[in-house]
């Protein structure tokens, strides 16, 4: 199956399954982050849209535990950077309708919580097709960064077609399982 076919199929399924904005249990994510014992504790998160796994409560709990939250800002030329964000800071919709923080302080996260459309057991991720996260990960390849995909179990497929631009994740967490 081609990437576009998988994307179309899984987005329909995810929309039906995630009408209630399913969240991943905080402890599943927090236990991984705690074991990593990374310095700086800057987490690159995402603000959920289009029936993605909801991260709003997760961001609140992480901030309460002393982590710094950052959100992506999409740039021209299909790149993005992460900017520090507090829960009380305003968000602005970008051209895709995705909430972004003001471009106050650019940061380099130690941990990325990454949305995805589909995944396989080998930790391959299929996104929306823009390549934003793949470009970001290539740009940050020399930085010790932990990549955690968040998904629903219904987003798992047998095999994601990959090419030289695709970057694997370190973990994928669903409401049912942890893949590593």
Long-range contacts (C-beta under 8 A, 24 or more apart in sequence): 1-157, 1-161, 2-161, 3-126, 3-129, 3-160, 3-161, 4-129, 6-117, 6-118, 6-126, 6-157, 6-160, 6-161, 7-117, 7-118, 7-126, 7-128, 7-129, 10-117, 10-118, 10-126, 10-154, 10-155, 10-157, 11-50, 11-51, 11-117, 13-154, 13-155, 14-51, 14-52, 14-117, 14-152, 14-154, 14-155, 15-50, 15-51, 17-152, 17-154, 18-51, 18-52, 18-53, 18-152, 19-51, 21-48, 21-51, 21-54, 22-53, 22-54, 22-152, 22-175, 23-53, 23-54, 23-55, 23-57, 23-58, 23-175, 24-53, 24-58, 24-150, 24-173, 24-174, 24-175, 25-175, 26-57, 26-58, 26-61, 28-173, 28-178, 29-58, 29-113, 29-148, 29-150, 29-173, 30-61, 30-62, 30-65, 32-146, 32-148, 32-171, 32-173, 32-178, 33-62, 33-67, 33-111, 33-146, 36-110, 36-111, 36-146, 38-110, 38-111, 38-144, 38-146, 39-110, 40-68, 40-110, 41-66, 41-67, 41-68, 41-110, 41-111, 42-67, 42-68, 42-70, 42-82, 42-84, 42-107, 42-108, 42-109, 42-110, 42-111, 43-67, 43-68, 43-69, 43-70, 43-109, 43-110, 43-111, 43-112, 43-113, 44-70, 44-71, 44-72, 44-82, 44-109, 44-111, 44-112, 44-113, 45-69, 45-70, 45-71, 45-113, 46-71, 46-72, 46-113, 46-114, 46-115, 47-71, 47-91, 47-98, 47-99, 47-100, 48-115, 49-97, 49-98, 49-99, 52-115, 52-150, 53-115, 53-150, 53-151, 53-152, 55-113, 55-150, 58-113, 59-87, 60-87, 63-87, 68-107, 70-101, 70-107, 70-109, 71-99, 71-100, 71-101, 72-100, 72-132, 72-136, 73-100, 73-101, 73-103, 74-98, 74-100, 74-132, 78-130, 78-131, 78-132, 78-135, 79-132, 79-135, 79-136, 79-139, 80-132, 80-135, 80-136, 81-106, 81-136, 82-106, 82-107, 82-108, 82-109, 83-107, 108-140, 108-143, 108-145, 109-145, 110-144, 110-145, 110-146, 111-145, 111-146, 111-148, 112-137, 112-145, 112-146, 112-147, 112-148, 113-148, 113-150, 114-147, 114-148, 114-149, 114-150, 114-169, 115-149, 115-150, 115-151, 116-149, 116-150, 116-151, 116-155, 116-172, 117-155, 118-151, 118-155, 118-156, 118-157, 118-160, 119-149, 119-151, 119-155, 119-156, 119-157, 119-160, 119-169, 119-172, 119-179, 120-156, 120-157, 120-158, 120-159, 120-160, 121-156, 121-179, 122-159, 122-160, 122-168, 123-149, 123-168, 123-169, 123-170, 123-171, 123-172, 123-179, 123-180, 124-159, 124-160, 124-162, 124-166, 124-168, 124-169, 125-149, 125-160, 125-166, 125-167, 125-168, 125-169, 125-172, 126-157, 126-160, 131-165, 133-167, 134-165, 134-166, 134-167, 137-167, 138-165, 138-167, 146-170, 146-171, 147-171, 148-172, 148-173, 149-173, 150-174, 153-177
